[in-house]
Amino acid sequence: VKLLMTWDILSGREQEYFEFVVREWIPTMQRIGLEPNDAWVTVYGSSNQPQITAAAQTVDLAEMRRILETSDWRDLTGRLLEFVENFEYKVVEAKPGFQM
């Protein structure tokens, strides 16, 4: 299954955000069992669309549920919220290519 996430970077926090993603977000996701596999940045377009879209996968729904219930996941998303707004996520059946 795939975890689809979207958010917008807080204005003025871009540098800190990108450092956080590289140093903490990605390594922690991998450590807790999520495999990041897609990330898109909206550079140009409608302001009604999220700036960042990212995805990560697990082997099955049970594993995804287990991960999303951990304190590691809550701590990681709490830390992300220091740099972003409008954070949303959903779990979907994994398909190849871009998913929304």
C-alpha contacts under 8 A as a table, 3 or more apart, distances in Angstrom:
res1	aa1	res2	aa2	distance
1	V	57	Q	5.68
1	V	58	T	5.72
1	V	59	V	6.49
1	V	60	D	5.53
1	V	61	L	5.96
1	V	64	M	7.40
1	V	91	V	6.85
1	V	92	V	5.86
1	V	93	E	4.72
1	V	94	A	4.68
2	K	55	A	6.53
2	K	56	A	5.65
2	K	57	Q	4.40
2	K	58	T	6.64
2	K	91	V	5.67
2	K	92	V	5.34
2	K	93	E	5.98
2	K	94	A	4.89
3	L	55	A	5.40
3	L	56	A	5.19
3	L	57	Q	6.04
3	L	89	Y	6.79
3	L	90	K	5.81
3	L	91	V	4.59
3	L	92	V	6.49
4	L	53	T	7.28
4	L	54	A	5.99
4	L	55	A	4.62
4	L	56	A	6.89
4	L	89	Y	5.43
4	L	90	K	5.41
4	L	91	V	6.23
4	L	92	V	7.40
4	L	99	Q	7.75
4	L	100	M	7.03
5	M	53	T	5.70
5	M	54	A	5.18
5	M	55	A	6.08
5	M	87	F	7.18
5	M	88	E	5.66
5	M	89	Y	4.24
5	M	90	K	6.70
6	T	50	P	5.94
6	T	51	Q	7.45
6	T	52	I	5.44
6	T	53	T	4.49
6	T	54	A	6.36
6	T	86	N	7.50
6	T	87	F	5.68
6	T	88	E	5.40
6	T	89	Y	6.42
7	W	50	P	5.55
7	W	51	Q	6.15
7	W	52	I	5.32
7	W	53	T	6.84
7	W	84	V	6.34
7	W	85	E	5.94
7	W	86	N	5.10
7	W	87	F	4.37
7	W	88	E	6.53
8	D	50	P	5.75
8	D	51	Q	4.86
8	D	52	I	6.03
8	D	84	V	5.43
8	D	85	E	5.36
8	D	86	N	6.07
8	D	87	F	7.20
9	I	13	R	6.99
9	I	14	E	6.44
9	I	17	Y	7.29
9	I	51	Q	7.08
9	I	52	I	7.76
9	I	83	F	6.07
9	I	84	V	4.33
9	I	85	E	6.41
10	L	13	R	5.51
10	L	14	E	6.96
10	L	83	F	5.64
10	L	84	V	4.92
10	L	85	E	6.34
11	S	14	E	6.75
12	G	15	Q	7.92
13	R	16	E	5.45
13	R	17	Y	5.92
13	R	83	F	5.99
14	E	17	Y	4.99
14	E	18	F	6.23
14	E	83	F	7.67
15	Q	18	F	5.35
15	Q	19	E	6.31
16	E	19	E	5.16
16	E	20	F	6.12
16	E	83	F	7.40
17	Y	20	F	5.07
17	Y	21	V	6.21
17	Y	80	L	7.98
17	Y	83	F	5.51
17	Y	84	V	7.83
18	F	21	V	5.10
18	F	22	V	6.31
19	E	22	V	5.35
19	E	23	R	5.94
20	F	23	R	5.24
20	F	24	E	5.30
20	F	25	W	6.22
20	F	80	L	7.94
21	V	24	E	5.64
21	V	25	W	4.50
21	V	26	I	5.97
22	V	25	W	6.38
22	V	26	I	6.02
22	V	27	P	7.57
23	R	26	I	7.08
23	R	27	P	6.82
24	E	27	P	5.54
24	E	28	T	5.79
25	W	28	T	5.40
25	W	29	M	6.08
25	W	76	L	6.93
25	W	80	L	7.68
26	I	29	M	5.16
26	I	30	Q	6.31
26	I	36	P	7.12
27	P	30	Q	5.21
27	P	31	R	6.16
28	T	31	R	4.89
28	T	32	I	6.20
28	T	76	L	7.52
29	M	32	I	5.41
29	M	33	G	6.40
29	M	34	L	5.10
29	M	35	E	6.84
29	M	36	P	7.25
30	Q	33	G	5.22
30	Q	34	L	5.12
30	Q	35	E	5.54
30	Q	36	P	7.24
31	R	34	L	7.42
32	I	67	I	6.80
32	I	72	D	7.23
32	I	73	W	7.78
33	G	58	T	6.97
33	G	67	I	7.15
34	L	56	A	5.74
34	L	57	Q	5.67
34	L	58	T	5.73
34	L	64	M	7.91
34	L	67	I	7.88
35	E	56	A	5.00
35	E	57	Q	5.13
35	E	58	T	6.54
36	P	54	A	7.76
36	P	55	A	5.92
36	P	56	A	3.99
36	P	57	Q	6.51
37	N	54	A	7.89
37	N	55	A	5.91
37	N	56	A	5.37
37	N	57	Q	7.14
38	D	54	A	5.44
38	D	55	A	4.99
38	D	56	A	6.88
39	A	52	I	7.24
39	A	53	T	5.66
39	A	54	A	4.14
39	A	55	A	6.35
40	W	52	I	5.76
40	W	53	T	5.12
40	W	54	A	6.25
41	V	51	Q	5.69
41	V	52	I	4.77
41	V	53	T	6.57
42	T	45	G	6.94
42	T	49	Q	7.98
42	T	50	P	7.20
42	T	51	Q	4.84
42	T	52	I	6.31
43	V	51	Q	7.35
45	G	49	Q	7.68
46	S	49	Q	5.74
47	S	50	P	7.54
50	P	53	T	6.84
50	P	86	N	7.99
57	Q	64	M	8.00
57	Q	94	A	7.52
58	T	61	L	7.48
58	T	63	E	6.46
58	T	64	M	5.94
59	V	63	E	6.78
59	V	64	M	7.88
60	D	63	E	5.53
60	D	64	M	6.46
61	L	64	M	4.99
61	L	65	R	6.10
62	A	65	R	5.19
62	A	66	R	6.17
63	E	66	R	5.04
63	E	67	I	6.23
64	M	67	I	5.20
64	M	68	L	6.17
65	R	68	L	5.16
65	R	69	E	6.27
66	R	69	E	5.38
66	R	70	T	6.72
67	I	70	T	5.41
67	I	73	W	6.66
68	L	73	W	5.80
68	L	74	R	7.61
69	E	73	W	7.07
69	E	74	R	7.69
70	T	73	W	5.41
70	T	74	R	6.58
71	S	74	R	4.96
71	S	75	D	5.89
72	D	75	D	5.12
72	D	76	L	6.02
73	W	76	L	5.06
73	W	77	T	6.12
74	R	77	T	5.32
74	R	78	G	5.94
75	D	78	G	5.01
75	D	79	R	6.14
76	L	79	R	5.15
76	L	80	L	6.26
77	T	80	L	4.85
77	T	81	L	6.23
78	G	81	L	5.17
78	G	82	E	7.06
79	R	82	E	5.50
79	R	83	F	7.72
80	L	83	F	5.66
80	L	84	V	6.34
81	L	84	V	4.99
81	L	85	E	6.37
81	L	87	F	7.49
84	V	87	F	6.98
95	K	99	Q	7.40
